[in-house]
């Protein structure tokens, strides 16, 4: 009986949630590596098409777990539009940058997305961000400056595209938090994925490059791997709270370093490593503070009942 009670506890699925998040991060990192391997041979619109269209296959197979096609109903179409526009914009500039800069550098800069999300939550979600979290955001952006390079005088223009991608994802985070209270996660992913595929068709007729058979397999892998990774990440946040799952996003840096070294023969400089460390530290501190605030709110709610 004791074992059964333990299995029924809310934390019983935390281990599975963490495992799914680690796997999702590894798959997303692998997707980025494949985009980097294509080395800018195909226009960004074509990469977006293959990122989105094949991803619909695992997503449609996942729909029955979410309640079938009824899971796509939404009560907040406006926030879906915000999430879609911000997410697609983030993909366009991000995929353009990742093909043209060091892989680990791009991943390090992408960690600023939660920092942008924290700042944007003040005007859009009405959240109160205290001095400790603001200080952590400032520390994270200081790390971003080290990573981007202006302090050392070697600013990479592509790094600005990476920052723009992180900002777009920060906006998408705000929209997803709004949608999470009313809509199924599959609806958010579905509308974003379909819109991403359709957006690529606007530019693609004038930019299409016929891929080789080998490159076609890589392009299809981008979408299939990305789609499966999205499902694993969705399940991870279903099984465990964000405060438990989110810190494992930073395992992406380990994959970026490994892929950079073994696949591309590159290793980030000390400025990038130091900057990435500051960004990770600030992000983890923000997650810690949000966890503490969540516990305090829960205690206040329980004492008021």
Secondary structure, 3 states (H helix, E strand, C coil): CHHHHHHCCHHHHHHHHHHHHHHHHHHHHHHHHHHHHCCCCCCHHHHHHHHHCCHHHHHHHHHHHHCHHHHHCCCCHHHHHHHHHHHHHHHHHHHHHHCCCCHHHHHHHHCCHHHHHHHHHHHHHCCCCCHHHHHHHHHHHHHHHHHHCCCCCCCCHHHHHHHHHHHHHHHHHHHHHHHHCCCCHHHHHHHHHHHHHHHHHHHHHHHCCCCCHHHHHHHHHHHHHHHHHHHHHHHHHHHCCHHHHHHHHHHHHHHHHHHHHHCCCCCCCHHHHHHHHHHHHHHHHHHHHHHHHHHHHHHHHHHHC
